[in-house]
């Protein structure tokens, strides 16, 4: 039999460690998801007088603006770096 077959005795931490070994970008994706959720929660809490429905509509539009290829991803990151640099120079 293959050693890739998971056992039923596997704990959640063992399964997470095995998945991280099989796909090294998985922990990075989980960390990114947690960071995005934390930022969204912070922005929701500090939204000021904006109604919840308007905030959620803007959040939906922002979530739909995602890169669709490696070239788009490069342009997305490059644009973000330019914006961040301009913000830091103010």
Beta strands, then each sheet from edge to edge (+ up, - down):
end
